[in-house]
Structures are given as C-alpha cells and as structure tokens.
Amino acid sequence: MNKAYAWFRIVRPPIVFIGVFGSTVTALVFQGRPGAMDFSVSYHMWAFVFSMFCWGMLWGGIMVHNDYTDLKSDMVNRPHKPIPSGAITPRQAHYGGMAMMTLGWLLPVPFLYPIGFSYALSAFFWGFTLWLVGVVYNYWGKNWGFIGHALVAWGVALIPLYGGALVSPYEGMALLFPLFLAIFISEIGREIVVCAGDYYGDVRQGWKTVPVLHGRKRAMQMVPLFFAGFLPFYAIPYFGWLGYPPFFSPIYFWGYTIFITGLYLCWLAIYYTLTHTDDEKRIWRSFEIYARTLTRLFIIFTQFVMLAEAFWGVGAG
C-alpha cells in the first residue's frame, strides 16, 4: 500500500469516528443549557468544532502508537497492517503517534479559555487522562492483566463524558458520570473478549492479558460479571437514584438496555463457538465478527441513541 493510504488506515478511522461522534452527540444534549456553551454563539461553536478535531487527533495518535507497540503481535494476527507490511516504519509510528496524541490533548485549551476557565480546565483534565492511559497502556498495559483492560475501558468510557463535560463542565460532567462508570465496568469485559481473540499473537508478543494469564475459556467466563456491572449505573440518571435528579428520557434508557443485551448476545455467540469447536479458523472468525465488529456497531448504536436524546429527548427541551 502507498504511504498516504497507510497513514489513513493506521489511525483507524472507525475508532476516530466513534470517539468524535460519541462526544459530539452528548455535547448536543447539554449545549445551550444554563452555564453551558451555546452553539448559537459563533465562537462557541467553532471552538467546539476545533476541540472535536483535536479529540479525533488524540484518538488517532493513540491508535498509531498502539500499532507501534503491538508490532510482534500484529505480525502474527494481522501482517497486512501498515507497520508489519512495511508501509510505515516503527520509528515513524512511534514519534508520529506521540506527536498526534500530545497536540490533540493540548491544542484545545487556549481556544476554550476565552469562553471560560472551566471549559479549558475540563478539556485539559479529561484530555490528559486519555493521553495518560494511552501512553501507559501502549507501553506497559498489556502486561498488567485486569489493570491493562481497565486502562482501555477508561478511554472508551470517556467518550460520552468528554463531550458533555466540554460544553457543560458542571452539569454535563455530573449527569454523565454514572454512565461513565457503567461503560467503564462493562468495557473491561469487552476488552477481555477482544484480547481473547488476539490470544496467540499476544502470547508471541509476551503480553500478559487476562486471556493469556488465565486461558481463553476462563477469561470468557469472567466477562458476564463485568457486563452486569453496567446495569445499576446506567439507570441512575434515568430513575434518579442516589440523589441524582431523573434526567434522561426513555430514549436513553431503552437504547442502552438494547446495548447491554447486545453485548451479552455477542459474548454468548463467541463462547458457544469457543466451547463447541477446536477449529481455530472458526473461533477466529467468531471473535472478528462478534467482538470486533458487532460490539463496535452496538457502541455506535448508543451514540445514535444520544443523538436522538439531543433532538427528541431532554436536549429538545
């Protein structure tokens, strides 16, 4: 592949889309509320658009840097990717990814400061946490078992929180925090599933993921417990538990109910294949279809749920 196409692929556009779109839709829920950004003000809107561009650059940089640290594993599992194929050198991915990550974290801060210190601080703080977990995970996280999976889960859970906290540093951050916790817990389970699919490559790389440490079947048996952790937290801002005011509409509640049901069904399909065949090609295909593709589609589905929440749910008021 040529170098331009290789760089397009290595940033993983679907992941960048999930990161940017997921933050944008939660921002739309809270924009214009008391104390929040108002996109009818031109500077607010363009500062937010620029911040989302940088947020995408931060996510893309993490993906590039991750491919650098995953080189040995990818040579087994995905030799067609840009670095194993030789289209991009490891040095280019290392320093290019780090530069994208750092610029994506820091550049929004001076553009948000004229709107208010709290907006700049929110972008700086939450962006830093993603930058930090990206660096730590890429270098060392896959040797840390559950902690490594939790680092990735933090980044995924941060996607909806970042958008709301960016435009509404107080109300948006507070009302989205239970959802952040719900996604964080369940995403640990999803990351275990993803790494179970990468088992043989991770063994060759020497990573100590939960599937490598405990075996694929045992690791997969742990996953439903993490998915169950999603259930009480996502419901808090809908029912108003623990002192939270009821906030989100049934669009949110039933949308995320479909999401967690979908995750359980994907896990069940993979576990059934894993326990009913020794054909590694079938097992690999099952992980690719259900873990990498369908679970991501369910994540994108929840983002459209929040888009509907912005236009027909609480954001419409």
Number of C-alpha atoms within 10 A of each C-alpha: 13 9 12 10 11 17 18 12 16 22 24 16 15 13 16 21 15 21 27 23 21 26 24 24 23 29 28 23 27 28 24 17 15 10 14 22 25 18 16 10 10 10 16 19 16 14 21 22 14 15 24 22 16 23 30 25 24 28 28 28 30 30 23 28 28 22 24 26 18 20 20 19 22 23 17 16 17 16 15 14 19 27 25 21 15 14 17 20 13 19 12 14 24 18 15 15 25 21 17 21 30 19 15 25 26 21 17 24 21 13 19 26 15 13 15 11 12 17 24 20 16 21 25 19 16 19 24 17 16 25 22 16 20 25 18 15 21 21 15 13 22 24 19 17 18 18 16 23 25 23 26 23 23 21 24 22 20 26 24 29 26 32 32 28 28 31 33 26 23 16 17 25 21 17 22 22 22 20 24 25 21 22 29 26 23 24 27 24 28 29 23 26 28 19 22 23 23 23 23 16 20 24 16 13 18 14 21 20 27 27 26 21 15 13 13 20 13 12 19 22 13 14 20 16 12 19 23 16 18 23 18 13 19 22 20 24 24 18 15 13 13 8 8 14 13 14 15 23 16 13 18 25 18 11 19 24 16 13 20 21 12 18 23 16 14 21 23 15 15 23 19 12 18 20 10 9 11 10 10 11 10 14 19 18 14 22 26 16 14 22 25 16 13 16 22 17 16 19 19 19 17 22 25 18 21 29 23 20 23 23 14 14 19 18 21 12 9
